[in-house]
Amino acid sequence: MTFDDFGLNANLLKAVHEAGYSVPTPIQAQAIPKALADRDILGIAQTGTGKTASFTLPMIERLSQGRPKARMPRSLILEPTRELAAQIAENFEKYGKYHKLSMALLIGGVSFGDQDKKLDRGVDVLIATPGRLLDHVERGKLMLTGVQTLVIDEADRMLDMGFIPDIERICKLIPFTRQTMLFSATMPPEIENLANTFMQAPARIEVARAATTAESITQRVVMCGAREKRARLIDLIAREDIKNAIIFCNRKRDVDVVARALKKSGLNASPIHGDLDQSVRTQTLDYFRDGTLRILVASDVAARGLDIPEVSHVINYDVPTHPEDYVHRIGRTGRAGRDGAAFTLATSEDRKYLDAVEKLIGKTIDKADTAAPAQSGGTDAPATETTVTDADNETQGTEPDAPMARDQQTPPRGRRQSGRSRANRPPQGETHNSETTDTAAPDARPADTAPPKPRSRRRGGDNRGQRDKIVGMGDHVPAFILRPSRLPTPAASQTTAKGSGDKNIVEAESDAA
C-alpha cells in the first residue's frame, strides 16, 4: 500500500512525496481511511510510529473545501507541551504548503496580542495547549462552536500533567457532531473513560501492544552507586559511539546540575526544562536538530512526541518513577525503524522502579557489562559532591567561626574570665582572621595586644572591665555615643536660676558610661 491508494488530492500527495514518504506506517494505513470516512478514532501506538500524519493528512483533505470565520476555527488540535504543539505546526506547514490554509499556534510564552490578530482573521487549523486555549475562551477572543474536527494528541501525557479536567471542559464547548480523534501511547482507565464519554463508536486502532518498546532499540541498565552517577555518565559517553544523545532526569534542578557537570568535562551539552524561557527552549531544540548541540539534558517535558529523527542514544540518568515515562523516553531513539540505544543508570534504591518498568514492557532489561570509572586524581567524585552543595557552601561561608572569634575577644559581662577562656585566648603576636577583626566590637584592640584583665565586680553589678560596652547596640556603636560627656561636674550639677517670678531648675548628671 502507498499513499496514492488513500484517494488524497493531488496537491496533498505532492507534498507527501516531497517530504520523502511513499509507504505509510501501520498506524497510518489503518487510521487514514477511517478518518477520511469521518469516523471517530481511538489510536494506540508506541511513540515514533507516525501518529502525526495519521490525523494531519485527513484533516488537510477535509479543510481543502470551505473558509474559516473570525474567531471560529474549523479544526482544533490539543497538545500537552509547547514543543509538541510547535512540531505539529511544522508538519502542517510541510504537508499543507500547496493549500491555502490558515493556522494559529496558541501556546504560553507568546504575547496574547499576536495570537488575537490571527484569530480575528479566522483560522482553519488551531493548534493549542489546553491552558492557553481556555485563556482565550475566557477573554472572549475565541469561540469553539465552529470546530468540525477535534484531535487530542498524547492523551496519556495530558493525564500525567493534570489536563484531563481542562480537556473535558473543552470537549463540552465543541458541538457533539464533531469528528474526534484521540491518540495515546498507553491506555490507562482515565483515558478509557474520556473516550467513552466524548467519542461516538470510535474505531479502535492498536498497531502494537500498549506500552511496548521498539525492537530496534538496544536497552541496557548500568548499575552504580548514587555518588558515582555523574562519573559513570561521563565514562559512558566517552566509551559509546554517540552521535547525539538525550539525557533524561526526573527533576528540573538535576537537569541544570548534570548539564553543568557535562560542560565542565568538555562536552557539548545544554539543558531544557519547563522553567526555561520559551525562546531558549526553542533555540536549544533547533541547535540539537541541526547538529550544533550534541547532548540534550532534559526533563520529561521533551519526552513525548518530539520528532528528532536521528537520535542515536537515550540515557536515563534517573529511573523514571512512572514506568510509562520509560517507554516515551527511549522512544526518542530508534524512530522510523532506525537502530537506537538506551541506557539507564540505576542504583540499588531504584530496584522497585526498575521492576515496574520491566513488568510494563514485558521483558527483562540486560545489565551492561561496564567497570566503574577510575577515581584517580579525585577529579570525578569530588566534583560530583561539590556541584551538589555549591549553593549551600556559598550561604555558609565562615559564619560558624565568626561568633567564636568575638567570644574570644570579649569576656562575658559581669563574670570573671575562667581559665578555659584564658586558655583559648590568642597569644601575643598571633594574627587574627581579617573577617573577625573587621566585625569585632568598637573597643576591640589590635591582634598583637593582649586584652586587659577583667576587674573585680563593683556593687550594683557594674563591671569596670565592660564600662565602655554599650548594651543593645550590637557590633556597631555610633561614634557620638562614645564621646566624653561635657556636662558640669556633680558638685555643680544642681543650680537655681531666679528670674522674674520663674524658677528654672537645671539638672545635670555625669555620664556613668
N, C-alpha and C positions, 0 to 999 in steps of 0.2 A: 504494500500500500504506500502511496505517496500523497503529498498534499494536494495534488491535482485531482485526486479521487473525492475530495470533500465537496466539490462544487463551489468553491470560493471564486469571487470575481477576479478578473484578470489583473487589476492593479494590486490587489492584496497578494495574489500568487507571485507577482513580480517582486514585491518587497520581501517576501519569504525566501525566494530563491537568491536574491541579492544578499540576504543575511547569511547565506551558506547552508540553509536547511532544505532537505528534499524528502527525507523519510521521517515520519512522525514517531515520537516515542510511544510506548504502550498507553500511558495516560492520555496523550493527545489523540491517539487513534480511537479511543473509546469515548472520550468526553466531547470532542468537537462535533461529531454528527448529532449527538443528543442535544448539545447546546444550540445548534442550528435549527433543531426542531422545537425550540422553546421549552424544553424540559428543565425542571429543577434538577440540579446535580449535586451529589454529595461525594466528593472525590477524596480518596485516601491513598496517599502515595508518599514514599520516603522522599526526603529533600534531594534536589538535583535531578529530578526526573522530567522536568519540562512542564510543570503545572502552569506556569505563567502563560504560555502560548495556548493552553487549553481553554482559557477564557478570554484572552485578548483578541485572538483571531475571530471567534464567533461574534464578539462584541463589535469589532470594526465592521464586519459584514452587515450586521444589523443596523448600525448607525450610519451606513453609507446613504441611507434614504431618510429624508426629514431634516429639520433645522431646529436648533435649540431656542429657548426663550430666556429672557433675562432672569437671573437668579433661580432658574429652574433647570438643573442639569438633567440630562436624559439617561445617564448611567452613573453608578456610584461603585467605587472600589474602596474597601476599607482595609488598611494595612496596620500592623501593630507598631511599627517603628518608622521614623523619618527616612532612614536609609533605604528601607524596603519600598516605601512609597515612591521615593525618587527613582529607584531602579525600575519600578513598573512604568513610571512616566517615560523613562528612556526606551522601554520596549514598545510603548505606544508610538513614540516618535519614529522608531525604526520600522515597525510594521505598517503604520498608517501614513507614511510620508507621501504616498500618492493619493491620499484622500484629504479633503478639506475639512478636517475635524478639529474642533477647538478643544483644549484641555486645560484644566486648572489643577494645581497641586496645593492642597491645604495641609500644611504641617506647621508645627511650632518652630520658633526661631526666626520667622519671617514676618514682616510687618503686615498688619491687617489691611492697610490701605491698598497695597499692590494686589492682594488677593481679592478685595472687594471690587476693584476695577475689572478684573477678569470675570467675576461672577455677574457684574452688571451687564457685560456684553453678551452673556449667555455661553454655556459650555456644553459640549457633547459628552465629555468624559470628565468626571470629578474623582480624583484620587486623593484620599484624605486619611488622616489618623482620627480615631473617634473623638478625642478631646477637642482638637481644633475645629472639627466639623460641628460639634454641638455649640461651641463658642459662637460660630457664625449664625447658627439657627437661633440662639437666644438673643443675639443682637438684631434679629430681623433682617439679616442680609441674605438669607438662603431659605428656599422652600424645597422640600423633597417630594412634593406631590406629583412631579413630572418624571420621576425615576422609573424607567422601564426594566432595567437590569441591575441587580444588586449582587456584588461579589464580596464575600467575606474570606479573605485570604489568611493563611496561617492561624486558623481558629484556635488551635491549642495554645499558641503563643499569646493570643488575646486573653485566654483564660488565665495563663500564668501571670499576666500583667494586670489583671483585675478589670479588664474592659468588658466583661460579659454584661453587666448592668447597662453600660452605655450602648452596647450592641442591641440589646433588647429594646431600649428606648428608641434607637434609630429605626429599627425594623417597624415599630408602631407608627412612625411618621411617614412611611412609604406605602403606597397603595398595595393592597394584597394581591392585585392582578399582576404584579411584577414577576420577572424570572429571577430566581435566587440560585446562586452557585456558591457552595461552601467547600473550601479545600483545607485539608489538615493532614499533617504527617502522622498524628496519633488521634485516637477517638475515645477520649475519656467520657464518663457518663454525662458530665455537664454539657459537652458538645452534642451528644446524642439528644439530650433534652432540648437544646436550642434548635436543632434540626427538626425535631418532631413538632415544635411549636410554630415555627415560622416558615416551614417549607411544605410544599404540596406534592405528595407522592414522588419524592426525589429518586432519580436513578442513581443507585449506589455503585460507584466505580472504585474498585480496590485492586490495584495492579501489583501490590506486594503486601505481605503481612505487615500489619501495623507495627511500627517501631522496630523495623529491621534495618540493618546497615547494608550498604552496597558490598558486593563480593569483591569488587576491585580495590577495596581499601584494606591494607595490611594493618592489623591492630596489635599493639604491644603495650604491656604495663611495665613500668620501671619502678621497682620498689626502692625506697630510700628513706632516710631519716628526715624529720621536719627541719632540722637545722642545716641540712646539706642540699635542700631542694634547688636553690639557685645555682650552686656549684654544679650539681648534676645536670641542670638545664643547659648551662653554658657548655658543659662537656658533650652533651647530646647533640647540640647544634654543631659543634666542631667535628664530631665523628660522622654525622649523617650527611648525605649528599642532598642538601636542602637548597632548592632554587628559591623558594619563598615559603613562608610559614605564618600561620595564625596561632598565637598562644592565648589560651583562654584561662581566665581567673574567675573565681567565684565572687570576689569583692572588688569594688571600684578602686579602693585605696591600694590594693595589691597590684592592680594594673599599672598604676603610676610607679610603684616601687620596683616592680620587675622590669619595666621599660628603662628606668634609670640604671638599674644594675647591668642590663644588656648594653646600654650605651657606654657605660663605664668600661666594659670589657671590649669595646671597639666594634660592636655590632650595630648594624643599621636598623634601628628599631624605633617605633613610635607607639604611643598608647591611643586607645579610642574607647570612650565610655559615655554614658548618658550625661555626665556633669560638664562635658566639654561644650564649647560653643558650636552651633551648627555649622558655621563656616569652617571651623577647624576640623570637625569630623568629616565633612565633605572633601576637603583638601587632602586629608590623610588617606581616605579611601581612594581618591584619584591617584595619589602617588603610589599606593600599593598596586593598583590595577596596571599602571603603565610601567611598573618595574623600578621606579625610583626608590621605593621603600621595599626592603627585603622582608622584614619581620614586623607583623602587626600584633600588638598585645591588646587583647580585647576582653570586655565583659560580654555577657550573653546578649547585649544589645545588637551585636553583629553576628550572632549565632544562627539566626533564622533567615533563610531566603536570599541572602546576598549572593548575587551571581558573579563570582570571580572565577572564571573557567579553569585556570591553570594554577591552582594552589597545590604545591607538591606535598606539604606536610601540615598536619594539625597536631598541636601539643596541648594537652590538658595539664596546665600547671597545678590545678586542683581537680580532684574528682568531683563532678557535679553532684550536688545534694539531691537533685531531681533526676532520676535516670533518663527521662525523655530528653533532657538537655544534652546528654552524651550523643544521642542519635543526631541531633541537629548540629552539634559542634563538628563532629567528624564528617558530616555531610558537606562541609565546605571544601573537602578534597575528594578526589576520585569522581568528579562530576562528568556527566555525559559519557560514561564508560571508560574514562581515563583511569590510570593507576594512581593510587594515593597511599599515604602512610599516616597513621595516627598513633601517637604515643601519649601515655597517661602516667604522670608522676604520682605515686601513691605511697602513703605512709601506713604504718600498722593501724593507726586510728581510722583510716579510710576504708577499712575492710568491709564494713556494713554497706557503705555506699557503692563499693565495687561489686559486692554480691548482688545488690539491687540492679545494677547496670547489666550484669551478666544474665540475670533472670529475665530482664526485659528483652534483650536481644536474642536470647535463647542459645547462647554459646559461651564457652569459657575463653577469656582473652589470654593469649600466651604471654608469659613473662619474658621480658627482654633479658638477654644474657650480657649484662654490662657490668663492669667493675666500677667501684667508687673512684671518683677522680682524686688525684694526689693532692694533698693539702700542704705540700712543701712551700715554705716561704710565708705561709699564713695569708695568702692573697685572696682566697675564695671565702673560706668560712668566716674569718673576721669581718670581711666586707659585708657578708650577709647580716651579721649582728649589728654592725654599725648603721647600715641602711635602715633597719627597722627602728632603731632607737635614736636616730638623729634629732627628731623633733623633741624627744624627751631630754636629751643631753643639752640642747640649746636652752631649754627652760630652766634646767637645774643650775648650770654654771658653777659658781663657787659659793653659792648661798649657804650650804651647810657649814662651811668653815667660818663665815663672817661673824655670826654671833659668838662663837668660841673665842675669836680674837678680841672682841670687845670685852668679854668677861675677864680675859687675862689682863687687860689694861686697867680696868677699874674694879676694885673690890666691891662687894655688896654693901649698900648703905646700912649704917647702924650696926654692923657686925665686925668683929675683929677678923683679920685675914688669917685663915688657917694655914697650917704647914703645907697642906696639899696645894693650896692656891699659890703659896710662895714657891713651891717646887715646880709648878707649871709656868712660873713667871719666866719670860725670856731673859737670858743673861745679858750683861752689858756687852755692847758691840755687835749683837746679833741683829740683822736687818729684818724688819717686819715685811709682810706682804704689802705691796703697794695699794691694793684694793682695801685692805684692812686699815691702813694708815689714813686713806682718804675719807673713810666713813667713820672714823673714831670721833668721840665727843670733843667739844671745843677745848677742854682743858687737858687733852691727851698730850703727853710730852714726846719729843723725838725718840726714835727707836734706840738710840745709843745712850739714853739716860734712864737710869733705874727709877721706877715710880716711888714716891715718898712712902714712908712707913705710916700706917694708919695711926691716928692719935686716939687717946682714950676718950670714952664716951662722956659727954657732959650731962648735967642734969637736964631733964626735959627731953632727953632723947636726941639732942643735937650732936652731930658728928662733925668735928672740925675738919677732918680729912675730906669731907664732902660739902663743905660750906659754900664752895663755888658751883656746886652742881645745881642746876635749875630743874626742878621737878616738873614733869609733864610736858617738856618742850621737845622730847625726842633727841635725836643726834645733833640737830642744828638749833642754835640759840642766837637770836638777833644780837648784833654787837652792842646796841644801845642799852640792853638789859644788863650787860656785864660791866658797864662803865661805873666808876666810883660815885657814890652819892655826894651831891654838893649842898645838901640841906644843912641848916645850923646844927651845932653840937647839942647834945642832950641838955646841957645846963641852960642854954638859952632857947630851948625848944618851945617854951610857953611864954608869950608876952601878951600884954594887954594894950591895945591902942585905943585911946579915948578920943572921941570926936564930939561933934555937935549932937549929943543925945544918942549916939550909936555906939555899940560896943562890938568890936571885931576881934574875934579870938583866932589866932593863927597857931595851929599846932603842927609840929614837925617832928618826925622821928628819924633816928639814924637808920640806915639800911642794914637790917640784920643779916642780909645775904651777902 
